[in-house]
Amino acid sequence: MSITVIVFIVLLLVSLGLFAKNVKTIVRNIKLGKDLNRNDNKGERFSLMAKVAFGQSKMQARPVVGILHFIVYAGFIIINIEVLEIVLDGLLGTHRLFAPLGSVYTFLISSFEILALLVLVSCVIFLIRRNVIKIKRFHGKEMTAWPKSDANLILITEVLLMSAFLLMNAVDAQLQNLGSDHYVKVGSFPISGMLEGMFSNFSEGSLIALERGLWWFHIVGIFAFLNYLPYSKHFHILLAFPNVFYSKLTAKGELGNMEAVKKEVELMFDPNADPYAAPPEPVGEPERFGAKDVTDLTWKQLMDAYTCTECGRCSDVCPANQTGKALSPRKILMDTRDRLVEVGKGIDKKGKDFSDNKSLLGDYIKEEELLACTTCNACTEACPVNNDPLSVIVDLRRYLIMEESKAPAEWTGMLTNIENNGAPWQFAQADRLKWKDEN
């Protein structure tokens, strides 16, 4: 076994080990959320996943951007076949292991090259949109230095990886033309073949060194990209599928009931119930009304936070955000993720009973943001990966009102009227139809 194969095996094992460790941490963090059953209607869920996550149907609301994004997405998926060959070559010390496939291999290489060029062009366009045109939804108070750098870093990495792939093939083709050992005639290079002339004056030794350098750059870059994903918003590449699968199937405007409150209301409306009987005492620790911290949210809401693409579509259609209010649905999910990461790190250091006297509500998300929400559901409708920032807003607002009694005066009057009169208006039920007598 050669030294290069040994180095490659060590690099592969370390890369996969680190990735598995980081994924395990993310799964643990998501499981800190409250239980939620989303295992119903699996046929409908698989259909939704195929449509939204795989088919990217929601991206087509902006057709040009949708097509460009699909190209990058398809490139990520399909070019992994080429990565498989590179990995096997690294493990076995071979070169172009799949070459014996003949015409099939020629078709694959040609397809990969065309796709690589399309991915490269798409990423350059995305970089221009972000940094030259400076489209509004890519900016905002929550889009600090790190989120901006994260998006650019991924795009630049894609450009470098695709460029390395095409240049590697161009040098390989030149070595094939020279009849160099280990570089037998194989495949077709429709894109990189046009670059061969750049290397016509290189010696065979220089070409081999360059080809090997580009090969190592490409595969090490892929390993680095893999281990960067868990720290990046681009982890949605993987999480989008389960996130859409477990997304809400009922009407988006339907709000979930808190079981404790629901039981009391049912008891009030039960004609056979004893009006003087106290409701049964809850078993164990009383349930908190709403959510104050990330552990009060469900695991699906926490998965939403990790799946957020930070694309800004939710905030772009939010009426509160567009009229200058403090609310940004994107910030709600980004803050939830940041707080969850902070809690996870605290647990790693100090155990599951860790407490830092901080919370999502107050330290990350302010009351003003929550009260600005109109619950119109535009954010959930616009999200390309079926995130539901509204559910987080509603749960935090429930805590604010039901636990801390911090409803605005206008809301307090409305809620009092609903409690006393069964409607938001300050009229008794018996007086509601008096308007008929006035006409």
SVG drawing of the C-alpha trace seen along z (x, -y; Angstrom):
<svg xmlns="http://www.w3.org/2000/svg" viewBox="-86 -53 95 55">
<polyline fill="none" stroke="black" stroke-width="0.4" points="0.0,0.0 1.5,-3.3 2.0,-6.3 -0.6,-8.3 -3.2,-5.7 -2.5,-5.6 -2.8,-9.4 -6.0,-9.3 -7.5,-6.7 -6.6,-8.6 -8.0,-11.8 -11.2,-10.1 -11.7,-8.5 -11.0,-11.7 -13.4,-13.6 -16.2,-11.1 -15.6,-10.9 -15.8,-14.6 -18.9,-14.9 -20.7,-12.1 -19.7,-13.7 -21.2,-17.1 -24.3,-15.5 -24.8,-13.6 -24.6,-16.9 -27.2,-18.5 -29.6,-15.5 -29.1,-15.7 -29.9,-19.4 -33.0,-18.9 -34.2,-16.2 -34.0,-18.8 -37.4,-20.0 -40.8,-18.7 -42.3,-15.7 -44.5,-16.0 -46.2,-13.3 -45.7,-13.8 -45.8,-10.2 -49.3,-10.3 -50.2,-10.2 -46.8,-9.0 -47.9,-8.7 -48.9,-12.4 -45.6,-13.3 -43.4,-11.5 -45.3,-13.2 -44.8,-16.6 -41.1,-15.8 -40.7,-14.8 -42.4,-18.0 -41.0,-20.6 -37.6,-19.3 -36.5,-17.3 -38.5,-19.1 -38.0,-22.6 -41.5,-23.6 -41.5,-26.7 -38.3,-28.0 -40.1,-28.4 -42.0,-31.4 -39.0,-33.2 -38.4,-31.2 -34.9,-32.4 -33.5,-32.0 -35.3,-28.7 -33.7,-27.3 -30.2,-28.5 -30.7,-27.0 -31.9,-23.7 -28.7,-23.5 -26.5,-24.0 -28.6,-21.5 -28.5,-18.9 -24.8,-19.5 -24.4,-18.7 -26.3,-15.5 -25.2,-14.2 -21.5,-15.1 -21.3,-13.0 -21.1,-10.0 -17.8,-11.5 -16.8,-12.0 -17.5,-8.3 -15.0,-7.4 -12.4,-9.8 -12.8,-8.2 -12.4,-4.7 -9.4,-5.7 -7.9,-7.2 -8.6,-4.0 -7.3,-1.6 -4.6,-3.7 -6.2,-3.5 -7.0,-6.2 -10.5,-6.5 -11.8,-3.2 -15.0,-3.4 -13.4,-3.9 -14.1,-0.2 -17.8,-1.3 -16.9,-2.6 -19.6,-4.6 -21.5,-4.9 -18.4,-6.5 -18.0,-8.8 -21.6,-10.0 -21.2,-10.4 -18.0,-12.5 -19.5,-14.6 -22.6,-15.2 -20.5,-16.0 -18.5,-18.6 -21.5,-20.4 -23.1,-20.3 -19.9,-21.6 -19.8,-24.5 -23.5,-25.3 -22.9,-25.2 -19.9,-27.4 -21.8,-30.0 -24.8,-29.8 -22.6,-30.4 -21.0,-33.4 -24.4,-34.9 -25.4,-34.3 -22.3,-36.0 -23.1,-39.0 -26.6,-39.2 -25.4,-39.2 -22.4,-41.5 -22.8,-43.7 -26.5,-44.1 -27.1,-43.7 -30.6,-42.4 -32.5,-43.7 -33.7,-40.4 -30.1,-39.3 -29.5,-42.1 -31.1,-43.0 -30.1,-43.6 -29.8,-39.8 -27.5,-39.4 -24.4,-40.3 -20.8,-39.5 -21.0,-35.8 -24.2,-35.1 -23.0,-37.2 -19.6,-35.5 -21.2,-32.0 -23.2,-32.4 -20.2,-33.9 -17.8,-31.2 -20.1,-28.4 -20.5,-30.0 -16.7,-30.6 -16.0,-27.1 -18.3,-25.7 -16.6,-27.9 -13.2,-26.6 -14.3,-23.0 -15.9,-23.1 -12.9,-25.0 -10.5,-22.4 -12.6,-19.6 -12.5,-21.1 -8.8,-22.0 -8.0,-18.5 -9.8,-17.0 -8.0,-19.3 -4.6,-18.3 -5.6,-14.7 -6.7,-14.9 -3.3,-16.4 -1.5,-13.6 -3.7,-11.1 -2.6,-12.7 1.0,-12.3 0.5,-8.6 1.7,-9.0 1.5,-5.9 -1.5,-5.7 -3.4,-8.1 -4.9,-5.9 -7.3,-7.3 -10.7,-7.4 -13.9,-9.4 -14.8,-12.7 -14.1,-16.2 -16.5,-18.6 -15.7,-21.5 -12.2,-20.9 -11.1,-19.8 -11.2,-23.4 -8.7,-24.2 -6.0,-21.7 -4.1,-24.4 -3.3,-26.2 -1.0,-23.3 0.6,-22.4 4.0,-23.7 4.1,-21.9 6.5,-19.0 5.1,-15.6 6.4,-15.8 4.8,-19.2 1.5,-18.0 1.5,-15.0 2.3,-17.2 -0.4,-19.6 -3.0,-16.9 -2.3,-15.3 -2.4,-18.7 -5.7,-19.5 -7.0,-16.0 -6.0,-16.4 -7.3,-20.0 -10.7,-18.8 -11.1,-15.9 -9.7,-17.7 -12.0,-20.6 -15.0,-18.2 -14.0,-16.8 -13.7,-20.3 -17.0,-21.3 -18.6,-18.2 -17.4,-19.2 -18.3,-22.9 -21.9,-22.1 -23.0,-21.4 -21.7,-24.9 -23.4,-26.5 -26.9,-27.5 -26.2,-25.1 -26.9,-22.2 -30.4,-22.6 -29.0,-20.6 -29.5,-17.5 -32.1,-18.6 -34.6,-19.9 -35.8,-16.4 -36.8,-15.3 -37.9,-18.9 -40.4,-18.9 -41.5,-15.3 -42.4,-16.3 -44.0,-19.6 -47.5,-20.5 -50.2,-19.0 -53.2,-20.8 -54.2,-24.3 -51.4,-26.7 -53.6,-29.1 -54.7,-26.4 -53.1,-27.0 -52.3,-24.2 -54.1,-23.9 -52.4,-23.7 -53.7,-20.5 -54.1,-22.0 -56.2,-24.9 -58.2,-22.7 -59.2,-20.4 -60.4,-23.3 -62.5,-24.8 -64.0,-21.4 -64.9,-21.1 -66.6,-24.5 -68.7,-23.5 -69.6,-20.0 -73.3,-20.2 -72.8,-17.1 -69.8,-18.5 -70.0,-19.7 -69.7,-23.5 -68.1,-23.6 -65.6,-20.8 -62.0,-21.9 -60.2,-20.7 -57.9,-17.7 -54.5,-18.5 -51.8,-18.0 -49.5,-15.0 -45.9,-16.0 -44.6,-19.5 -47.2,-21.9 -46.9,-22.6 -45.6,-26.0 -48.0,-28.1 -46.2,-28.8 -42.4,-28.9 -39.7,-30.9 -36.6,-29.0 -35.7,-26.6 -36.5,-23.5 -40.1,-24.7 -40.4,-24.4 -41.1,-21.2 -38.3,-19.2 -39.8,-20.2 -39.5,-23.9 -35.9,-23.3 -35.4,-21.4 -36.9,-24.4 -34.2,-26.5 -31.4,-24.3 -33.0,-24.0 -33.4,-27.8 -31.7,-28.8 -31.5,-32.5 -32.8,-33.3 -35.0,-36.1 -38.1,-35.1 -40.1,-35.0 -39.1,-38.5 -39.5,-39.8 -43.2,-39.0 -43.8,-39.8 -46.1,-42.9 -44.7,-43.8 -41.1,-43.7 -41.9,-45.6 -43.5,-48.4 -40.5,-48.9 -41.6,-47.0 -39.0,-45.1 -40.2,-41.7 -38.2,-39.5 -39.3,-35.9 -35.8,-35.0 -34.3,-36.5 -36.7,-34.5 -35.4,-31.2 -31.8,-32.3 -32.0,-33.4 -33.7,-30.1 -30.8,-28.2 -28.1,-30.4 -29.7,-29.9 -30.0,-26.2 -26.4,-25.9 -25.5,-27.9 -27.6,-25.6 -26.0,-22.5 -22.5,-23.7 -23.5,-24.4 -24.8,-20.9 -21.6,-19.5 -19.6,-21.4 -21.8,-21.2 -24.3,-18.5 -28.0,-18.3 -28.9,-20.4 -26.9,-23.3 -28.4,-26.8 -27.0,-30.2 -29.9,-32.2 -30.6,-33.2 -33.6,-32.5 -34.7,-32.8 -37.4,-35.2 -35.7,-38.4 -32.1,-37.7 -32.5,-36.9 -36.0,-37.8 -37.6,-41.0 -41.3,-41.5 -41.6,-44.2 -40.8,-41.6 -43.4,-39.2 -46.2,-41.7 -45.6,-43.0 -46.7,-39.7 -50.1,-39.7 -50.2,-35.9 -50.9,-36.2 -48.8,-33.1 -47.1,-34.8 -43.7,-33.6 -44.7,-30.0 -46.2,-30.1 -43.0,-31.6 -40.4,-29.3 -38.8,-27.0 -38.2,-24.3 -41.6,-24.5 -40.3,-26.1 -42.9,-27.5 -41.5,-30.6 -45.1,-31.6 -45.4,-28.7 -42.4,-29.9 -43.7,-33.4 -47.1,-32.2 -45.6,-30.0 -43.3,-32.8 -46.2,-35.2 -48.4,-32.8 -45.8,-32.8 -45.5,-36.5 -49.3,-37.0 -50.4,-33.9 -47.4,-33.7 -46.2,-37.3 -49.4,-39.1 -47.7,-41.5 -50.4,-41.9 -50.8,-45.5 -53.8,-47.4 -55.8,-47.0 -55.3,-43.2 -56.3,-43.1 -59.6,-44.8 -60.3,-42.4 -59.4,-39.3 -61.7,-40.5 -64.5,-41.0 -64.0,-37.5 -64.0,-36.0 -67.1,-37.9 -69.1,-38.4 -67.9,-35.6 -66.7,-38.1 -64.1,-40.9 -66.8,-43.6 -68.0,-45.3 -71.6,-44.2 -73.4,-41.6 -74.6,-38.6 -78.2,-39.6 -77.6,-43.0 -75.8,-41.8 -78.8,-41.9 -80.1,-45.3 -78.6,-46.9 -81.5,-45.3 -84.0,-47.4 -82.3,-50.6 -82.9,-50.1"/>
</svg>
